[in-house]
């Protein structure tokens, strides 16, 4: 039996891998519900990325199959059992703070900088090149293998719901979308929405016109903005700069008439690791909650964010905290925050829960 130098074989194909990966990375594939159509239900970007990937595989001579605008697969091998490799080509919103165009990949200091380079276009293309490598080396698979690619992993997983209504479930599978070498279990994932009414009056002298933060529930908000109306703006803004300095945050306040617009810059992070980010929403709420507002809804909204959710990454203040010896702690991310004085507000928190608890237990504990 011929011995194969796998590292050498991979190195020989590195430039070809980069070419295909960059081709895929250049497709902006963020979900855009405002551009959704029946032909592109999560917007044109994810569909375009899926079609680009399948075209790439077809050009290389692989058998492919597309499942509407939702998913597709590359098929290799033959046998009784089916192995599935699950990847995705949709990406989270770009956010701010990029030094380069997030959809024009750049290689710098041994890293590829582009949205989706690690989650999950890079790993998906790497898995695809593994299939190419096996074929080019003449190694036949004794079982069937499907490289399954979805378009809605970052949101509602509608891609997989659709796919498995029309395709068989693999007997075995893995997803190249996590830490190497292997993760053999994954936390549950659920989100909760806290709603606040606009209506009733309160005793305060300030008025919360609006509060906006967050791009997705599974992302730590990097930016937060609030507009406050007050007859005493000086009192509102005098300590904001020192608050930013104390917590090493970016931001500013702009005055116009009887309104102050507060902007605060934190640090984005994935919602599964909220402690690695700096949540701009809860920090801004923490500052504003020191003042009294004339709306009960605004008071409750700021109270939840500032006193119960701020810097609580494990749901302790909500009574949901739970730890598994292997999966470790439940984590909580405050991802979407909104308040409008004429409509009320909402806070969407995303929970990743380990073995030993579930959404029903979590709800009962609050």
PEPE-V180841 format. One record per residue. N is the residue number from 1. SS is DSSP state (2 for helix, 1 for strand, 0 for the rest). PHI is phi in radians with two decimals (none if undefined). BURIAL is + if it has 9 or more other C-alpha atoms within 8 Angstrom, else -. Layout:
# PEPE-V180841
N | SS | PHI | BURIAL
N | SS | PHI | BURIAL
This chain:
# PEPE-V180841
1 | 0 | none | -
2 | 0 | -1.24 | -
3 | 0 | -1.47 | -
4 | 0 | -1.84 | -
5 | 0 | -1.53 | -
6 | 2 | -1.13 | -
7 | 2 | -1.08 | -
8 | 2 | -1.15 | -
9 | 2 | -1.14 | +
10 | 2 | -1.17 | +
11 | 2 | -1.04 | -
12 | 2 | -1.17 | -
13 | 0 | -1.89 | -
14 | 2 | -1.05 | -
15 | 2 | -1.14 | -
16 | 2 | -1.17 | -
17 | 2 | -1.09 | +
18 | 2 | -1.03 | -
19 | 2 | -1.07 | -
20 | 2 | -1.21 | +
21 | 2 | -1.11 | +
22 | 2 | -1.10 | +
23 | 2 | -1.01 | -
24 | 2 | -1.36 | +
25 | 2 | -1.12 | +
26 | 0 | -1.33 | +
27 | 0 | -1.57 | +
28 | 0 | -1.20 | +
29 | 0 | -2.13 | +
30 | 1 | -1.36 | +
31 | 0 | -1.11 | +
32 | 0 | -2.35 | +
33 | 2 | -1.12 | -
34 | 2 | -1.25 | -
35 | 2 | -1.96 | -
36 | 0 | -1.21 | +
37 | 1 | -2.40 | -
38 | 0 | -1.00 | -
39 | 0 | -1.41 | -
40 | 1 | -2.43 | +
41 | 0 | -1.16 | +
42 | 0 | -2.06 | +
43 | 0 | 1.74 | +
44 | 2 | -1.25 | +
45 | 2 | -1.10 | +
46 | 2 | -1.03 | +
47 | 2 | -1.11 | +
48 | 2 | -1.08 | +
49 | 2 | -1.16 | +
50 | 2 | -1.06 | +
51 | 2 | -1.15 | -
52 | 2 | -1.11 | +
53 | 2 | -1.12 | +
54 | 2 | -1.16 | +
55 | 2 | -1.07 | -
56 | 2 | -1.04 | +
57 | 2 | -1.18 | +
58 | 2 | -1.12 | +
59 | 2 | -1.08 | -
60 | 0 | -1.51 | -
61 | 0 | 1.56 | -
62 | 0 | -1.49 | +
63 | 1 | -1.36 | +
64 | 1 | -2.29 | +
65 | 1 | -2.57 | -
66 | 1 | -1.91 | +
67 | 1 | -1.99 | +
68 | 0 | 1.03 | -
69 | 0 | -1.49 | +
70 | 0 | -1.62 | +
71 | 1 | -2.73 | +
72 | 1 | -2.74 | +
73 | 1 | -2.63 | +
74 | 1 | -1.89 | +
75 | 1 | -2.00 | +
76 | 1 | -2.46 | +
77 | 0 | 1.39 | +
78 | 0 | -2.60 | +
79 | 0 | 2.66 | -
80 | 0 | -1.40 | -
81 | 0 | -1.77 | -
82 | 1 | -2.12 | +
83 | 1 | -1.87 | +
84 | 1 | -1.93 | +
85 | 1 | -2.00 | +
86 | 1 | -1.93 | +
87 | 1 | -2.25 | +
88 | 1 | -2.60 | +
89 | 0 | -1.97 | +
90 | 0 | -1.37 | +
91 | 1 | -2.30 | +
92 | 0 | -1.29 | +
93 | 0 | -0.97 | -
94 | 0 | -1.20 | -
95 | 0 | 1.24 | -
96 | 0 | -2.03 | -
97 | 0 | 1.66 | -
98 | 0 | -1.35 | -
99 | 0 | -1.54 | -
100 | 0 | -2.31 | -
101 | 0 | -1.12 | -
102 | 0 | -1.13 | +
103 | 0 | -1.97 | +
104 | 0 | -2.21 | +
105 | 0 | -1.02 | +
106 | 1 | -2.26 | -
107 | 1 | -1.71 | -
108 | 1 | -2.59 | -
109 | 0 | 0.92 | -
110 | 0 | 1.35 | -
111 | 1 | -2.19 | -
112 | 1 | -1.79 | +
113 | 1 | -1.81 | +
114 | 0 | -3.05 | +
115 | 0 | -1.19 | +
116 | 0 | 1.67 | +
117 | 0 | -1.09 | +
118 | 0 | -1.94 | +
119 | 0 | -2.42 | +
120 | 0 | -2.45 | +
121 | 2 | -1.18 | +
122 | 2 | -1.03 | +
123 | 2 | -1.09 | +
124 | 2 | -1.14 | +
125 | 2 | -1.17 | +
126 | 2 | -1.08 | +
127 | 2 | -1.12 | +
128 | 2 | -1.09 | +
129 | 2 | -1.19 | +
130 | 2 | -1.11 | -
131 | 2 | -1.14 | +
132 | 2 | -1.07 | -
133 | 2 | -1.09 | +
134 | 2 | -1.05 | +
135 | 2 | -1.16 | +
136 | 2 | -1.16 | -
137 | 0 | -1.53 | -
138 | 0 | 1.28 | -
139 | 0 | -1.63 | -
140 | 0 | -1.58 | -
141 | 0 | -1.50 | -
142 | 0 | -1.63 | -
143 | 0 | -2.42 | +
144 | 1 | -1.37 | +
145 | 1 | -2.39 | +
146 | 1 | -2.03 | +
147 | 1 | -1.56 | +
148 | 1 | -1.73 | +
149 | 1 | -2.15 | +
150 | 1 | -1.91 | +
151 | 0 | -2.21 | +
152 | 0 | -2.48 | +
153 | 0 | -1.17 | +
154 | 0 | -1.35 | +
155 | 0 | -2.18 | -
156 | 0 | -1.88 | -
157 | 0 | 1.06 | +
158 | 2 | -1.08 | +
159 | 2 | -1.06 | +
160 | 2 | -1.32 | +
161 | 2 | -1.01 | -
162 | 2 | -1.20 | +
163 | 2 | -1.02 | +
164 | 2 | -1.40 | +
165 | 2 | -1.40 | -
166 | 2 | -2.16 | -
167 | 0 | -2.48 | -
168 | 0 | -1.31 | -
169 | 0 | -1.39 | -
170 | 0 | -1.09 | +
171 | 0 | -1.30 | -
172 | 1 | -2.41 | -
173 | 1 | -2.99 | +
174 | 1 | -2.67 | -
175 | 0 | -2.18 | -
176 | 0 | -1.40 | +
177 | 0 | -2.46 | +
178 | 0 | -2.80 | -
179 | 0 | -1.38 | -
180 | 0 | -1.30 | -
181 | 0 | -1.59 | -
182 | 0 | -2.78 | -
183 | 0 | -2.14 | -
184 | 0 | -1.82 | -
185 | 0 | -2.80 | -
186 | 0 | -2.41 | -
187 | 0 | -1.11 | +
188 | 1 | -1.22 | +
189 | 1 | -2.39 | -
190 | 1 | -2.57 | -
191 | 1 | -2.10 | +
192 | 1 | -2.20 | -
193 | 1 | -2.00 | -
194 | 1 | -1.80 | -
195 | 1 | -1.89 | -
196 | 1 | -2.35 | +
197 | 0 | -1.36 | +
198 | 0 | -1.44 | +
199 | 0 | -0.92 | +
200 | 0 | -0.98 | -
201 | 1 | -1.44 | -
202 | 0 | -2.25 | -
203 | 0 | -1.48 | -
204 | 0 | -1.19 | +
205 | 0 | -1.82 | +
206 | 1 | -1.88 | +
207 | 1 | -2.26 | +
208 | 1 | -1.46 | +
209 | 1 | -1.35 | +
210 | 1 | -2.79 | +
211 | 1 | -2.62 | +
212 | 1 | -2.37 | +
213 | 1 | -2.82 | +
214 | 0 | 1.74 | +
215 | 0 | -1.89 | +
216 | 0 | -2.57 | +
217 | 0 | -1.17 | +
218 | 0 | -1.73 | +
219 | 1 | -2.27 | +
220 | 0 | -1.26 | +
221 | 0 | -1.09 | +
222 | 0 | -1.54 | +
223 | 1 | -2.20 | +
224 | 1 | -2.46 | +
225 | 1 | -2.37 | +
226 | 1 | -2.37 | +
227 | 1 | -1.96 | +
228 | 1 | -2.15 | +
229 | 1 | -1.85 | +
230 | 1 | -2.79 | +
231 | 0 | -1.43 | -
232 | 0 | -2.28 | -
233 | 2 | -1.12 | +
234 | 2 | -1.00 | -
235 | 2 | -1.11 | -
236 | 2 | -1.21 | +
237 | 2 | -1.70 | +
238 | 0 | -1.05 | -
239 | 0 | -1.79 | -
240 | 2 | -1.13 | +
241 | 2 | -1.09 | +
242 | 2 | -1.18 | -
243 | 2 | -1.09 | +
244 | 2 | -1.08 | +
245 | 2 | -1.14 | -
246 | 2 | -1.03 | -
247 | 0 | -1.79 | -
248 | 0 | 0.96 | -
249 | 0 | -2.01 | +
250 | 1 | -1.67 | -
251 | 1 | 2.77 | +
252 | 1 | -2.85 | -
253 | 1 | -2.31 | +
254 | 1 | -2.09 | -
255 | 1 | -1.87 | -
256 | 1 | -2.60 | -
257 | 0 | 1.08 | -
258 | 0 | -1.74 | +
259 | 1 | -2.11 | +
260 | 1 | -2.11 | +
261 | 1 | -1.87 | +
262 | 1 | -1.67 | +
263 | 1 | -2.14 | +
264 | 1 | -2.30 | +
265 | 1 | -2.00 | +
266 | 0 | -1.86 | +
267 | 1 | -2.51 | +
268 | 0 | -1.27 | +
269 | 0 | -2.79 | +
270 | 1 | -1.21 | +
271 | 2 | -1.12 | +
272 | 2 | -1.36 | +
273 | 2 | -2.28 | +
274 | 2 | -1.10 | +
275 | 2 | -1.21 | -
276 | 2 | -1.44 | -
277 | 0 | -1.86 | +
278 | 1 | -2.22 | +
279 | 0 | -1.34 | +
280 | 2 | -1.09 | +
281 | 2 | -1.15 | +
282 | 2 | -1.26 | +
283 | 2 | -1.16 | +
284 | 2 | -1.16 | +
285 | 2 | -1.11 | +
286 | 2 | -1.05 | +
287 | 2 | -1.20 | +
288 | 2 | -1.21 | -
289 | 0 | -1.23 | +
290 | 0 | -1.28 | -
291 | 0 | -1.87 | -
292 | 0 | -1.71 | +
293 | 1 | -2.05 | +
294 | 0 | -1.60 | +
295 | 1 | -2.15 | +
296 | 2 | -1.09 | +
297 | 2 | -1.07 | +
298 | 2 | -1.16 | +
299 | 2 | -1.07 | +
300 | 2 | -1.16 | +
301 | 2 | -1.03 | +
302 | 2 | -1.21 | +
303 | 2 | -1.09 | +
304 | 2 | -1.06 | +
305 | 2 | -1.13 | +
306 | 2 | -1.40 | +
307 | 2 | -1.76 | -
308 | 2 | -2.04 | +
309 | 2 | -1.88 | +
310 | 0 | -1.10 | +
311 | 0 | 1.03 | -
312 | 0 | -1.86 | +
313 | 0 | -1.68 | +
314 | 0 | -2.22 | +
315 | 0 | 1.22 | +
316 | 0 | -1.09 | +
317 | 0 | -1.20 | -
318 | 0 | -1.62 | +
319 | 0 | 1.37 | +
320 | 0 | -1.77 | +
321 | 0 | -0.97 | +
322 | 0 | -2.72 | +
323 | 1 | -2.28 | +
324 | 1 | -1.85 | +
325 | 0 | -1.00 | -
326 | 0 | -1.68 | -
327 | 0 | -1.39 | +
328 | 1 | 1.19 | -
329 | 1 | -1.35 | +
330 | 0 | -1.05 | +
331 | 1 | -2.13 | +
332 | 1 | -2.29 | +
333 | 1 | -2.17 | +
334 | 1 | -1.51 | +
335 | 1 | -1.81 | +
336 | 1 | -2.23 | +
337 | 1 | -2.35 | +
338 | 1 | -2.62 | +
339 | 1 | -2.58 | +
340 | 1 | -2.26 | +
341 | 0 | -1.12 | +
342 | 0 | -1.70 | -
343 | 0 | -2.16 | -
344 | 1 | 1.67 | +
345 | 1 | -2.54 | +
346 | 1 | -2.66 | +
347 | 1 | -2.27 | +
348 | 1 | -1.88 | +
349 | 1 | -1.96 | +
350 | 1 | -1.85 | +
351 | 1 | -2.00 | +
352 | 1 | -1.96 | +
353 | 1 | -1.95 | +
354 | 0 | -1.51 | +
355 | 0 | -1.02 | -
356 | 0 | 1.78 | -
357 | 0 | -2.49 | +
358 | 0 | -2.75 | +
359 | 2 | -0.99 | -
360 | 2 | -1.16 | -
361 | 2 | -1.13 | -
362 | 2 | -1.09 | +
363 | 2 | -1.15 | -
364 | 2 | -1.22 | -
365 | 2 | -1.45 | -
366 | 0 | -1.34 | -
